[in-house]
Amino acid sequence: MALPDYSMRQLLEAGVHFGHQAHRWNPKMREYIFGTRNDIHIIDLAQT
């Protein structure tokens, strides 16, 4: 079964880049976090 092909725009519009609240993060995820906005981590979609 092949994975569907999604564009970066579709992923952003779906909101998949929003992670957990910043105080609930796992330090092992540090390399995948793009930044923080309004106390929510933003996930780097290019890496994930």
PDB file with SEQRES, HELIX, SHEET and CRYST1 records, atoms N, CA, C and O in Angstrom:
SEQRES   1 A   48  MET ALA LEU PRO ASP TYR SER MET ARG GLN LEU LEU GLU          
SEQRES   2 A   48  ALA GLY VAL HIS PHE GLY HIS GLN ALA HIS ARG TRP ASN          
SEQRES   3 A   48  PRO LYS MET ARG GLU TYR ILE PHE GLY THR ARG ASN ASP          
SEQRES   4 A   48  ILE HIS ILE ILE ASP LEU ALA GLN THR                          
HELIX    1 AA1 MET A    8  ALA A   14  1                                   7    
HELIX    2 AA2 ALA A   22  ARG A   24  5                                   3    
HELIX    3 AA3 PRO A   27  TYR A   32  5                                   6    
SHEET    1 AA1 3 PHE A  18  GLN A  21  0                                        
SHEET    2 AA1 3 ILE A  40  ILE A  43 -1                                        
SHEET    3 AA1 3 ILE A  33  ARG A  37 -1                                        
CRYST1    1.000    1.000    1.000  90.00  90.00  90.00 P 1           1          
ATOM      1  N   MET A   1       0.846  -1.180   0.000  1.00  0.00           N  
ATOM      2  CA  MET A   1       0.000   0.000   0.000  1.00  0.00           C  
ATOM      3  C   MET A   1       0.888   1.240   0.000  1.00  0.00           C  
ATOM      4  O   MET A   1       1.714   1.413   0.896  1.00  0.00           O  
ATOM      5  N   ALA A   2       0.724   2.088  -0.986  1.00  0.00           N  
ATOM      6  CA  ALA A   2       1.541   3.291  -1.124  1.00  0.00           C  
ATOM      7  C   ALA A   2       0.970   4.425  -0.274  1.00  0.00           C  
ATOM      8  O   ALA A   2      -0.243   4.542  -0.094  1.00  0.00           O  
ATOM      9  N   LEU A   3       1.865   5.246   0.237  1.00  0.00           N  
ATOM     10  CA  LEU A   3       1.443   6.419   1.000  1.00  0.00           C  
ATOM     11  C   LEU A   3       0.937   7.492   0.045  1.00  0.00           C  
ATOM     12  O   LEU A   3       1.481   7.638  -1.049  1.00  0.00           O  
ATOM     13  N   PRO A   4      -0.080   8.242   0.426  1.00  0.00           N  
ATOM     14  CA  PRO A   4      -0.581   9.314  -0.440  1.00  0.00           C  
ATOM     15  C   PRO A   4       0.445  10.439  -0.556  1.00  0.00           C  
ATOM     16  O   PRO A   4       1.245  10.663   0.352  1.00  0.00           O  
ATOM     17  N   ASP A   5       0.409  11.132  -1.673  1.00  0.00           N  
ATOM     18  CA  ASP A   5       1.315  12.254  -1.923  1.00  0.00           C  
ATOM     19  C   ASP A   5       0.627  13.550  -1.522  1.00  0.00           C  
ATOM     20  O   ASP A   5      -0.382  13.922  -2.122  1.00  0.00           O  
ATOM     21  N   TYR A   6       1.152  14.238  -0.524  1.00  0.00           N  
ATOM     22  CA  TYR A   6       0.601  15.514  -0.083  1.00  0.00           C  
ATOM     23  C   TYR A   6       1.629  16.603  -0.316  1.00  0.00           C  
ATOM     24  O   TYR A   6       2.827  16.387  -0.137  1.00  0.00           O  
ATOM     25  N   SER A   7       1.157  17.775  -0.716  1.00  0.00           N  
ATOM     26  CA  SER A   7       2.063  18.906  -0.889  1.00  0.00           C  
ATOM     27  C   SER A   7       2.262  19.601   0.460  1.00  0.00           C  
ATOM     28  O   SER A   7       1.485  19.410   1.395  1.00  0.00           O  
ATOM     29  N   MET A   8       3.301  20.398   0.535  1.00  0.00           N  
ATOM     30  CA  MET A   8       3.581  21.146   1.759  1.00  0.00           C  
ATOM     31  C   MET A   8       2.412  22.088   2.073  1.00  0.00           C  
ATOM     32  O   MET A   8       2.054  22.265   3.237  1.00  0.00           O  
ATOM     33  N   ARG A   9       1.826  22.683   1.050  1.00  0.00           N  
ATOM     34  CA  ARG A   9       0.686  23.589   1.238  1.00  0.00           C  
ATOM     35  C   ARG A   9      -0.501  22.855   1.854  1.00  0.00           C  
ATOM     36  O   ARG A   9      -1.147  23.381   2.760  1.00  0.00           O  
ATOM     37  N   GLN A  10      -0.796  21.649   1.377  1.00  0.00           N  
ATOM     38  CA  GLN A  10      -1.908  20.872   1.924  1.00  0.00           C  
ATOM     39  C   GLN A  10      -1.668  20.536   3.392  1.00  0.00           C  
ATOM     40  O   GLN A  10      -2.593  20.588   4.203  1.00  0.00           O  
ATOM     41  N   LEU A  11      -0.439  20.194   3.731  1.00  0.00           N  
ATOM     42  CA  LEU A  11      -0.115  19.875   5.121  1.00  0.00           C  
ATOM     43  C   LEU A  11      -0.286  21.096   6.019  1.00  0.00           C  
ATOM     44  O   LEU A  11      -0.833  20.992   7.117  1.00  0.00           O  
ATOM     45  N   LEU A  12       0.183  22.253   5.554  1.00  0.00           N  
ATOM     46  CA  LEU A  12       0.051  23.484   6.340  1.00  0.00           C  
ATOM     47  C   LEU A  12      -1.411  23.883   6.509  1.00  0.00           C  
ATOM     48  O   LEU A  12      -1.824  24.287   7.596  1.00  0.00           O  
ATOM     49  N   GLU A  13      -2.194  23.770   5.439  1.00  0.00           N  
ATOM     50  CA  GLU A  13      -3.615  24.117   5.527  1.00  0.00           C  
ATOM     51  C   GLU A  13      -4.365  23.187   6.478  1.00  0.00           C  
ATOM     52  O   GLU A  13      -5.333  23.596   7.118  1.00  0.00           O  
ATOM     53  N   ALA A  14      -3.916  21.937   6.569  1.00  0.00           N  
ATOM     54  CA  ALA A  14      -4.551  20.975   7.471  1.00  0.00           C  
ATOM     55  C   ALA A  14      -4.113  21.189   8.920  1.00  0.00           C  
ATOM     56  O   ALA A  14      -4.719  20.637   9.838  1.00  0.00           O  
ATOM     57  N   GLY A  15      -3.065  21.985   9.127  1.00  0.00           N  
ATOM     58  CA  GLY A  15      -2.611  22.290  10.485  1.00  0.00           C  
ATOM     59  C   GLY A  15      -1.770  21.205  11.124  1.00  0.00           C  
ATOM     60  O   GLY A  15      -1.671  21.137  12.349  1.00  0.00           O  
ATOM     61  N   VAL A  16      -1.158  20.347  10.300  1.00  0.00           N  
ATOM     62  CA  VAL A  16      -0.382  19.254  10.885  1.00  0.00           C  
ATOM     63  C   VAL A  16       0.930  19.722  11.503  1.00  0.00           C  
ATOM     64  O   VAL A  16       1.603  18.939  12.173  1.00  0.00           O  
ATOM     65  N   HIS A  17       1.307  20.978  11.293  1.00  0.00           N  
ATOM     66  CA  HIS A  17       2.561  21.486  11.840  1.00  0.00           C  
ATOM     67  C   HIS A  17       2.436  21.940  13.291  1.00  0.00           C  
ATOM     68  O   HIS A  17       3.444  22.255  13.923  1.00  0.00           O  
ATOM     69  N   PHE A  18       1.219  21.979  13.832  1.00  0.00           N  
ATOM     70  CA  PHE A  18       1.045  22.373  15.224  1.00  0.00           C  
ATOM     71  C   PHE A  18       1.294  21.183  16.138  1.00  0.00           C  
ATOM     72  O   PHE A  18       0.713  20.114  15.953  1.00  0.00           O  
ATOM     73  N   GLY A  19       2.154  21.377  17.119  1.00  0.00           N  
ATOM     74  CA  GLY A  19       2.473  20.313  18.064  1.00  0.00           C  
ATOM     75  C   GLY A  19       1.801  20.541  19.406  1.00  0.00           C  
ATOM     76  O   GLY A  19       0.756  21.186  19.499  1.00  0.00           O  
ATOM     77  N   HIS A  20       2.417  20.004  20.429  1.00  0.00           N  
ATOM     78  CA  HIS A  20       1.897  20.134  21.791  1.00  0.00           C  
ATOM     79  C   HIS A  20       2.245  21.493  22.377  1.00  0.00           C  
ATOM     80  O   HIS A  20       3.012  22.257  21.790  1.00  0.00           O  
ATOM     81  N   GLN A  21       1.680  21.783  23.525  1.00  0.00           N  
ATOM     82  CA  GLN A  21       2.064  22.980  24.259  1.00  0.00           C  
ATOM     83  C   GLN A  21       3.545  22.866  24.602  1.00  0.00           C  
ATOM     84  O   GLN A  21       4.057  21.775  24.853  1.00  0.00           O  
ATOM     85  N   ALA A  22       4.216  24.002  24.609  1.00  0.00           N  
ATOM     86  CA  ALA A  22       5.663  24.020  24.788  1.00  0.00           C  
ATOM     87  C   ALA A  22       6.108  23.389  26.104  1.00  0.00           C  
ATOM     88  O   ALA A  22       7.194  22.812  26.164  1.00  0.00           O  
ATOM     89  N   HIS A  23       5.310  23.482  27.147  1.00  0.00           N  
ATOM     90  CA  HIS A  23       5.738  22.931  28.434  1.00  0.00           C  
ATOM     91  C   HIS A  23       5.524  21.413  28.513  1.00  0.00           C  
ATOM     92  O   HIS A  23       5.924  20.797  29.501  1.00  0.00           O  
ATOM     93  N   ARG A  24       4.914  20.807  27.512  1.00  0.00           N  
ATOM     94  CA  ARG A  24       4.671  19.365  27.515  1.00  0.00           C  
ATOM     95  C   ARG A  24       5.577  18.615  26.537  1.00  0.00           C  
ATOM     96  O   ARG A  24       5.282  17.472  26.187  1.00  0.00           O  
ATOM     97  N   TRP A  25       6.642  19.217  26.101  1.00  0.00           N  
ATOM     98  CA  TRP A  25       7.455  18.635  25.049  1.00  0.00           C  
ATOM     99  C   TRP A  25       8.389  17.543  25.543  1.00  0.00           C  
ATOM    100  O   TRP A  25       8.722  17.466  26.725  1.00  0.00           O  
ATOM    101  N   ASN A  26       8.800  16.701  24.605  1.00  0.00           N  
ATOM    102  CA  ASN A  26       9.771  15.648  24.869  1.00  0.00           C  
ATOM    103  C   ASN A  26      11.114  16.118  24.308  1.00  0.00           C  
ATOM    104  O   ASN A  26      11.197  16.411  23.115  1.00  0.00           O  
ATOM    105  N   PRO A  27      12.157  16.200  25.117  1.00  0.00           N  
ATOM    106  CA  PRO A  27      13.453  16.697  24.648  1.00  0.00           C  
ATOM    107  C   PRO A  27      14.025  15.917  23.461  1.00  0.00           C  
ATOM    108  O   PRO A  27      14.845  16.457  22.719  1.00  0.00           O  
ATOM    109  N   LYS A  28      13.619  14.679  23.267  1.00  0.00           N  
ATOM    110  CA  LYS A  28      14.101  13.897  22.119  1.00  0.00           C  
ATOM    111  C   LYS A  28      13.570  14.454  20.794  1.00  0.00           C  
ATOM    112  O   LYS A  28      14.087  14.116  19.729  1.00  0.00           O  
ATOM    113  N   MET A  29      12.561  15.289  20.856  1.00  0.00           N  
ATOM    114  CA  MET A  29      11.972  15.871  19.645  1.00  0.00           C  
ATOM    115  C   MET A  29      12.600  17.210  19.262  1.00  0.00           C  
ATOM    116  O   MET A  29      12.161  17.846  18.303  1.00  0.00           O  
ATOM    117  N   ARG A  30      13.612  17.640  19.993  1.00  0.00           N  
ATOM    118  CA  ARG A  30      14.234  18.953  19.788  1.00  0.00           C  
ATOM    119  C   ARG A  30      14.598  19.219  18.322  1.00  0.00           C  
ATOM    120  O   ARG A  30      14.347  20.315  17.819  1.00  0.00           O  
ATOM    121  N   GLU A  31      15.178  18.245  17.638  1.00  0.00           N  
ATOM    122  CA  GLU A  31      15.636  18.464  16.264  1.00  0.00           C  
ATOM    123  C   GLU A  31      14.483  18.628  15.268  1.00  0.00           C  
ATOM    124  O   GLU A  31      14.699  19.108  14.156  1.00  0.00           O  
ATOM    125  N   TYR A  32      13.279  18.241  15.646  1.00  0.00           N  
ATOM    126  CA  TYR A  32      12.127  18.330  14.752  1.00  0.00           C  
ATOM    127  C   TYR A  32      11.249  19.545  15.021  1.00  0.00           C  
ATOM    128  O   TYR A  32      10.268  19.765  14.311  1.00  0.00           O  
ATOM    129  N   ILE A  33      11.584  20.332  16.029  1.00  0.00           N  
ATOM    130  CA  ILE A  33      10.790  21.512  16.372  1.00  0.00           C  
ATOM    131  C   ILE A  33      11.364  22.729  15.657  1.00  0.00           C  
ATOM    132  O   ILE A  33      12.528  23.085  15.840  1.00  0.00           O  
ATOM    133  N   PHE A  34      10.530  23.356  14.845  1.00  0.00           N  
ATOM    134  CA  PHE A  34      10.932  24.519  14.069  1.00  0.00           C  
ATOM    135  C   PHE A  34      10.982  25.764  14.938  1.00  0.00           C  
ATOM    136  O   PHE A  34      11.878  26.595  14.789  1.00  0.00           O  
ATOM    137  N   GLY A  35      10.026  25.893  15.843  1.00  0.00           N  
ATOM    138  CA  GLY A  35       9.957  27.052  16.716  1.00  0.00           C  
ATOM    139  C   GLY A  35       8.748  26.969  17.626  1.00  0.00           C  
ATOM    140  O   GLY A  35       8.082  25.937  17.706  1.00  0.00           O  
ATOM    141  N   THR A  36       8.471  28.072  18.312  1.00  0.00           N  
ATOM    142  CA  THR A  36       7.336  28.136  19.234  1.00  0.00           C  
ATOM    143  C   THR A  36       6.532  29.390  18.938  1.00  0.00           C  
ATOM    144  O   THR A  36       7.094  30.461  18.706  1.00  0.00           O  
ATOM    145  N   ARG A  37       5.217  29.249  18.948  1.00  0.00           N  
ATOM    146  CA  ARG A  37       4.338  30.401  18.751  1.00  0.00           C  
ATOM    147  C   ARG A  37       3.130  30.234  19.651  1.00  0.00           C  
ATOM    148  O   ARG A  37       2.471  29.195  19.637  1.00  0.00           O  
ATOM    149  N   ASN A  38       2.844  31.266  20.437  1.00  0.00           N  
ATOM    150  CA  ASN A  38       1.724  31.233  21.389  1.00  0.00           C  
ATOM    151  C   ASN A  38       1.789  30.003  22.287  1.00  0.00           C  
ATOM    152  O   ASN A  38       0.766  29.377  22.565  1.00  0.00           O  
ATOM    153  N   ASP A  39       2.983  29.662  22.737  1.00  0.00           N  
ATOM    154  CA  ASP A  39       3.231  28.536  23.643  1.00  0.00           C  
ATOM    155  C   ASP A  39       2.890  27.170  23.026  1.00  0.00           C  
ATOM    156  O   ASP A  39       2.631  26.207  23.749  1.00  0.00           O  
ATOM    157  N   ILE A  40       2.892  27.092  21.682  1.00  0.00           N  
ATOM    158  CA  ILE A  40       2.674  25.836  20.968  1.00  0.00           C  
ATOM    159  C   ILE A  40       3.901  25.591  20.090  1.00  0.00           C  
ATOM    160  O   ILE A  40       4.341  26.493  19.378  1.00  0.00           O  
ATOM    161  N   HIS A  41       4.447  24.393  20.136  1.00  0.00           N  
ATOM    162  CA  HIS A  41       5.573  24.065  19.276  1.00  0.00           C  
ATOM    163  C   HIS A  41       5.111  23.904  17.832  1.00  0.00           C  
ATOM    164  O   HIS A  41       4.044  23.354  17.559  1.00  0.00           O  
ATOM    165  N   ILE A  42       5.935  24.394  16.919  1.00  0.00           N  
ATOM    166  CA  ILE A  42       5.692  24.266  15.490  1.00  0.00           C  
ATOM    167  C   ILE A  42       6.659  23.205  14.973  1.00  0.00           C  
ATOM    168  O   ILE A  42       7.872  23.327  15.145  1.00  0.00           O  
ATOM    169  N   ILE A  43       6.121  22.173  14.345  1.00  0.00           N  
ATOM    170  CA  ILE A  43       6.924  21.047  13.874  1.00  0.00           C  
ATOM    171  C   ILE A  43       7.479  21.357  12.488  1.00  0.00           C  
ATOM    172  O   ILE A  43       6.775  21.906  11.640  1.00  0.00           O  
ATOM    173  N   ASP A  44       8.737  21.007  12.260  1.00  0.00           N  
ATOM    174  CA  ASP A  44       9.388  21.195  10.971  1.00  0.00           C  
ATOM    175  C   ASP A  44       8.898  20.110  10.014  1.00  0.00           C  
ATOM    176  O   ASP A  44       9.335  18.963  10.107  1.00  0.00           O  
ATOM    177  N   LEU A  45       8.007  20.457   9.108  1.00  0.00           N  
ATOM    178  CA  LEU A  45       7.417  19.478   8.200  1.00  0.00           C  
ATOM    179  C   LEU A  45       8.413  18.959   7.174  1.00  0.00           C  
ATOM    180  O   LEU A  45       8.251  17.847   6.672  1.00  0.00           O  
ATOM    181  N   ALA A  46       9.430  19.734   6.852  1.00  0.00           N  
ATOM    182  CA  ALA A  46      10.421  19.280   5.880  1.00  0.00           C  
ATOM    183  C   ALA A  46      11.198  18.077   6.417  1.00  0.00           C  
ATOM    184  O   ALA A  46      11.616  17.217   5.642  1.00  0.00           O  
ATOM    185  N   GLN A  47      11.392  18.010   7.723  1.00  0.00           N  
ATOM    186  CA  GLN A  47      12.130  16.895   8.317  1.00  0.00           C  
ATOM    187  C   GLN A  47      11.236  15.710   8.638  1.00  0.00           C  
ATOM    188  O   GLN A  47      11.691  14.566   8.652  1.00  0.00           O  
ATOM    189  N   THR A  48       9.980  15.980   8.892  1.00  0.00           N  
ATOM    190  CA  THR A  48       9.088  14.899   9.289  1.00  0.00           C  
ATOM    191  C   THR A  48       8.231  14.485   8.132  1.00  0.00           C  
ATOM    192  O   THR A  48       7.407  13.581   8.267  1.00  0.00           O  
TER     193      THR A  48                                                      
END                                                                             
